[in-house]
Amino acid sequence: MTQNTGVKKQAHDIGARIDPDKLQAFTSAVYQSAGVPVKDADLVADTLVQADLWGHQSHGLLRLEWYHARLMSGAMKPVTQTSLPVDAGAIAVMDGADGLGQVITQRAMEESIVRAKKHGVGVVSVRNSNHFGTCMYFTRMGTAKGCISILMSNGGPNMAPWGGMKKKIGTNPWSIAVPGGKHGHVVMDMANSGVARGKIYLAEKRREKIPLDWAIDASGKPTSDPRAAIEGLILPMAGHKGYVMGVMVDILSGVLSGSSFLDQVHGPYDPVNRSGAGHFLVSLNVESFQPLSAFEARIESYIESLKDVPLAAGHSKIYYPGEMEDLADIENRSKGLLLPEDTLASMVRVAKLAGLESSIPF
């Protein structure tokens, strides 16, 4: 569950709301113009629009221009051709051959679910992939099939080893999603930094200051300037604890898979270098542990108990992990999406490059 970061929306976010279906169609058309097959273009477009619907604008259409630049440079391949150099029962290694991260990860998640249904557990290690957006988009696929799914990924460096002053480690996100009975699912999605790097880019686009505990500048001083933070170092969450968690995610995602790791990885902000990102996925078939219906009844009881506590000052409700995103999705689908001015401007630039100016949905 993503917590409130304290960054406030500014007046330039207030404007006409945009139909998410129109945003989806436009984004898919952009990818198709770059040679991405229709089915894959639809998937990538959905991951971006869905992130905005969940309220995670740091991982939504803000990233369209970055992904498009990588396709145009050849750093990311428009046609995704995956293979399984290791296919060993419950375990597989998938090579993404520098294709689209979302397409690779969807295929890897499907592999892990199929193997979990057969063996009780399915483990897929992915190499030579790209950034795929939000982890929870994919772990929720497991819950729909009666599985508990775990996904983690390494990324381009933006944190230093604890006590150091050089970028070596990515924010390296991970997610766990659990079938939630009448609630649908319970899902965690978090980076190992105090804040995802995309939120700092979002603050820059909104021309907002950031909290002083998010990052330090190149000289090692706390900064409220997003640009100085990007040029400096993002701070790990919970100090050294976030650092060691980031390291372990990198080992499982990059070292174990045979992919790149540490500062060998290039993130979506880099328009020209192949990513080398690696992922690690695990799916557990709940039915291998107990009947799914019994598990879901226990989860419903768990959530009921979780919410049955006195509220602290300033809070109106207890949320279970993933609930905030579900509520945001309902509201944004009903009202339409509000996007920052700079995100809209970036979409116009991409439309011009793709020859899709007449298809801009705003």
Buried (B, 14 or more C-beta within 10 A) or exposed (E): BBEEBEBEEEEBBEEEBBEBEBBBBBBBBBBBBBEBBEEBBBBBBBBBBBBBBBBBBBBBBBBBBBBBBBBBEEBBBBEBEBEBEEEEEBBBBBBBBBBBBBBBBBBBBBBBBBBBBEBBBBBBBBBBBBBBBBBBBBBBBBBEBBBBBBBBBBBBBBBBBBEEEEBBBBBBBBBBBBBBBEBBBBBBBBBBBBBBBBBBBBBBBBEBEBBEEBBBBEEEEBBBBBEBBBEBBBBBBEEEEBBBBBBEBBBBBBBBBBBBBBBBBBBBBBBEBBBBBBBBBBBBBBBEEEEBEEBBEEBBEBBEEEEEEEEEEEEEEBBBBBBBBBBBBEEBEEEBBBBBBBBBEBBEEBBEBBEBEEBBBB
